């Protein structure tokens, strides 16, 4: 089921190779996106491949980036909403064991 979801999520849109620094508080976490690679730090540090970026049909935003690792996966959804600490809002959906975790925060575009 998870493979089908990621295949649908990634289909038909070219990769958007933008670089972002994202973070959230309560709980603290950080996500760095450099091209097609992500480093996610929440309770532990993980490296992820980002095979593609999906966008809302007919729009440039929001962007959904599937984060695929050897043992973990996540989805980062970025949107051009105003955030207290950056111009882009982000939601990260991941899990620990059988428990889903939704983290919120803000991103800045890295040059």
Beta strands, then each sheet from edge to edge (+ up, - down):
strand 1: 19-24
strand 2: 29-34
strand 3: 37-41
strand 4: 45-49
strand 5: 53-55
strand 6: 63-68
strand 7: 73-79
strand 8: 88-96
strand 9: 99-110
sheet 1: 4+ 3- 2+ 1- 9+ 8- 7+ 6- 5+
end
